[in-house]
Amino acid sequence: MTWSSADRCLERRKEPMTRTLEAAERRQVTMPNIDKVVVVTGASSGIGQSTARLLARYGAKVVLGARRKDRLDAAVKEISAAGGKAISVAVDVTKRAEVEALIRAAIESFGRVDVMVNDAGIMAIAPIEALKVEEWDRMIDVNIKGLLYGVAAVLPHLLKQKSGHIINLASVFGIKVFAPGGTAYCATKSAVRALTEGLRIELHSKNIRCTMISPGAVATELPEASSDEATRKNLREFYKSVLAIPAESIAKAIAYAIEQPADVEIDEIVIRPTAQDF
């Protein structure tokens, strides 16, 4: 069969039209509708703040908690200006009373809490022989006890509601030990793994989901927590070499876990740069 020149002209006109329609269809893909109240610790920067911003765009009412109230207030202002609903609460997760006040504020403002994202954490890297005992204490207080305080504050409300979701930020360093340097930090993140799996086993029969997010190198302030300048320099170089991914990549993983139907539990997501070995 041969085509006339008119047929060819018609076909050429169809091609750009088809591409335009396909592009329009892609643009019309609906965003998740997360109509939930979500509390996020560590929300003054990095993964915590990116998560709060993204979930607000998806329709969640977000409660941002962290120590740096000025940063929280700035984030809440931006979320509100974009049509989202958010409040900020100054909280030090190492102080149980302040974490309890964070949950109370969420309930007073929005009537309930559906999701608790325990993101607050620090990563103080140094060889064990440097004996950075104060930094060990701080990581235990924030990474482990702070998480447990979050669970203790929110769990009674989730049990009363007979539903809820606890999301804990672990790390790839909780899967594989990074040493020398990361021994103490890896221990705290291994603890987060154990705690999250234990919570899942204990709470799934109560209709409470538990999810562990284990990020690799993410472009945040986390590598700057070490007091040793040589360590900070090495971490900067490592993050640069593996092309650390943006915090919003982790936020999207968290949103994915939250948006699943109530009978689906995403137990763990490991997410890292493609170039990162471990």
N, C-alpha and C positions, 0 to 999 in steps of 0.2 A: 504494500500500500504506500502510495506517495502522498506527501503533504504539500498543500499549496502554500504560497507565501502568506496568505491570509491566516491559515491554520497556525503557521509558525508565529505570527505576530500575536495571535490570540493566546498561544501557549506562553509566550514571553510575558504577556500582561498578567497571566494567572500566577506566575512564579513569585513576583514581588508581593502580590496580593496574599498568596498562601503564607509567605514568610511573615507578613504583617499580622495575619490572623493568629499564627502560632505565637508570635511575640505577645499579642494581646492576651491570649489564653494563659501564657506564663505569668503575666502581670496580675491576672485575676485570681491566681491561686490564693485561697483564703489563709490568713494567719490562724494559728491555734487560738481557741477561745478558752482561756484559763480563768474562769470565774471563781477564783479562790483567794483566800487571805493567806499571804505568804510572809513569814518572818525570816529575815536574812541577817546573820551576824557577819562581822567583817565587811560591812557594806560601804565603808568610806572610800574604798578604792578597789582596783583589781577585779577578781572574779565576783566578789560579793556585790560590788556596785554594778557591774555589767549584768549580773543576774537580775538585780532589782529593776534596772532599766528595761531589760528585755521582757520580763514578766509583766511589767506595767503596760508595755506596748501590746501585750497579748491579753490584756483585760484584767489582770490580777490586781488586787489591792495589796500593796507592799508596805512592809514595816522595816525600815532600815535601822540597824543597830551597829554601833561602833563607838570608839572613844572620841574620834575627831568630829565633834558636832558640827563645826563649820562646813566640813565637806559633806556631811549628811544633809544639812540644810540646803546646800547648793544643788545636790542631786535631787532632792524632793522638789525644789523649785522648778527644775527642768522637767521632771516627770509631770508635775501639775500643769505646767505651761503647755505640754503636749497632750493634755486631756486625761492623764492618768491620775490614779488615786494613791497617795503615799503619805506616810508620816515618818519622822525620824525620832530616835530615842538614843540618848547618850548612854552607852553601856560598856563596862569593862567585864568581859566574860569570866574573868578570874574571881569576880565577886558575885556570889550566888544571889544575893538580894537584888542586885542590879539586873540580873538576867530574869528573875521573877517579875521585876517591874516592867521589863521589856514586853513580856507576854501579857501582863495586865493591860498595858497601854494598847496593845493590838486588839484585845477583846473589848476594851472600852471604846475604841474608835470604830471597829468594824464588826463587833459582835461575836467573833469566833476566830480560831486559827485553824487552817487546813494543812499548812505545810510549814515545817521548820527546816531551814537550810543552815546548818552549822558550818560556816565558812571561816570563821575567825581562826587564824593560825599564824605561827611564825616559824622561820627556818634559819636557825643559827648554826652555821656550818663551821667546824673547826676540828683539827685532829684531837682525838681523845686525850692525848698526852698534854695538850694545852690546858686541861683542867678548867674549862669554862663552866664551872659548877653553877654559877648564877644563871647562865644561859640555859643549862640543862633544866634547872628549876622552872625557869620562865616557859620553856617549851612544854614541860609537863603540865604546868598550870593552865596554859592557853590551849594547847592542842588536845589534851586529854580531859583535864578537869573542866575546862570551859565548855567542851562538848557535852560532858555529862551533866553540867549545870543546865545547859539548854534542854536536854532530854528531861531532866527532873522538873523543869518549869513548865514544859508544854505537855508532857505525857498525861497528867490528870485530866486535862481538857480534851485531849484526843480520845481518851478512854470514855469520858462522859458522852462525847459525840458519837462514839462507836465508829469512828473513821479518822483518817489523817495520814500524814506522810512525813517521815523524818529522812532528811538527806544530809549525809555527812561527807565532807571533803577529806579524802585520804590523799594518796600520792602513789606514783609508780615506785617511789622509794619505800613504800610500805610493802611492796612486792619483792623488790630486789634491793639488798643493802648496798648503799653507796659509801665506801670506805677506802682510805681514811678520809675523815671529814664529816660524814653524815651519820655516824653511828647512833648518836643520841636522837637526832631528828628521825631517822628511819625507825627507831624503836617507838617513837610516839605515833608515827603513822601506821606501824604494824598494830599498835594498840587500837587505833581507829578502825582498822579492818576487823579485828576481833570483836570490838564493841558493836559494830554495825551488823555483823553476822549474828551475834548473840541477840541483838534487838529483833532482828528479822525472825529468828526462831521463836522468840517469846511472844511477839506481837502480831504475827500474821493471822492468828486465830481471832484476834480482836479487831480485824479489818483495818489494821494500821500497817502501811507499807514502809519499807526501809530500803534506801538506796545509797550505795557507796560510789562516789565519783573519784577516780584516781587519775589526776592530770600528770602529764610530763612537764616539760619546760613551757611555761606560759609567761608572756610579757607583762609582768607585774612588778610591784616593789619587793616581792618576797626575797630575792637574792641579796637585798641590801640589809637584811636583818643581822648579819654576822658582824661582830665587833672587830674581827681581824681583816685588815685591808687587803692582804694578799689573797685571802679566801674570797672576798668580794670581787676582786679582780678576776680570779679564776672562774667564778660563777658567771660574771658578765661575758667572758670569752666563750664559755660553754654555751650559754643561752644564745649568743650570736652565731656560734658555729652550727647549731641545730635548727636555727631559724625559729625561735620561740613563737608559738602561736598566740593570737590575740585572746584576751580574756573572754570575749563574746563567744568564742568557740566552745568554751566550757559552759557558758550560760545557756547555749543552745542545747547542750547535752542534758542539762538540768531541766530545761523546759520540756524536752522530749520525755523524760522520766515522769514529770508531773502530769503531762497531758494524756497519758495512757488511761484507758478505761479502768474503773475501780477494781476489776478482777484481774488486772495485769500489773505485775510488779517487776520493774527493772531493778534487779539486785545490784548490778555493778556495771559501770562504764569506765573503761580505761581509754584515755584519749591523750595523744601526744603528737609532737611534730613527726612527720614522715621520716625525717632525717635522724631522729633520736633512736639510739640502739636500745636503751632500757628505760 
